[in-house]
Amino acid sequence: METQTRTLTNRLRRVLKRHFDGAEVNSLVPAGPHHRVGGVLVWSGFEGMDGPDRQRALWRTLRERLSPEDLLQVSLIMTVTPTERDTMQSNSRL
């Protein structure tokens, strides 16, 4: 299971970096009882997009580039802009 998860994590990171040019892919880790992979996608291209549109763009990309079996192993991937990431990091230091 660990090797499969690591392979999926690497594949997921490559797909996200290729499609979302210049993006940061952070904290892709297995979580929960089923060890589904989740993380954070930071991309300036999300600027001006609302949350649902960001998630639609993300999942459209994942459906086009990952197998159905891989998709079942993907959990939550947060989609944020660099500014939002910076704000969250600043607030967590308070």
N, C-alpha and C positions, 0 to 999 in steps of 0.2 A: 504493500500500500504506500509506504513512504517513497519508494522509487517512482511509482506512478504519479504521486502528488508532485514530486519534484519535477518530473518531466512535464506535467501539465502546467506547473507554475512557469517553467522556462518557455514553453510554447505560448502561453498567455502573454507573458512579458514581451516576447518578440512580436506577436500580433498587434498588441497595443502600441508599441513603439513605432512599428512600421506604418500603421494607419493614422495614428495621431502624432504627426511629425513634430518633434521637439518636446513631446510629453515626458513627464516624470511618472514612473510607475513605482509606487511606494507600498511597502508592507504587504506584498502578496504572500499570504500565509494561510495554511489550512487552519480552520477553526471549527468549533462545535463538535458534537458527537459523530458527525459523518465526515469530518475533516474536509469540508468543502472550502475551496480557495476563495479568498476575498482580499480586498485591498483598496488603494486610493489611486485614481488616475488624475494627475494635475496637468492641465493643458490650457494654454492661453486661448485656443480656439473655442473654448466654452464661454468666453466672454460674451455677454448679451443673450445667451441662451438660457431658458428656464430649465429647471431640474428635469421635468419629463422629457424635454427635447434632448437633453444631454444623455439621459438613459436610453432613449430610443436610438440615438446615434451609436452609443456603446454596444447595445445588444444587437443591432443590425450588423455591425462589424463582427461581433463574436459569432453570430449565426452563420455569416458568410464564410468564416475562416476556421471554425472549430467543428469537430464532429458532434453529433447529438450526445454521444456518451460523455465527451469532454464538457459540454454545456451543462450537463446534469451535475457536474462537480464544481461549478462556479457559483459562488454565493454572492454577497453584496460587494459591488465595486463602486465606491463613492466617486463622483465626478465633480471636480472643483477647479476653479481658476487659480493661478498663482497668487492673486490678491486674496482670495478666500482662504487659501492655505496659510498665507502669512498672518492673516487676522486670527485664524484658529490657533496658530502657534503662539501668537502674542497673548491671546486670552488664556491659554493654558498655563502661562507663566505667572498669572496673577495670584 
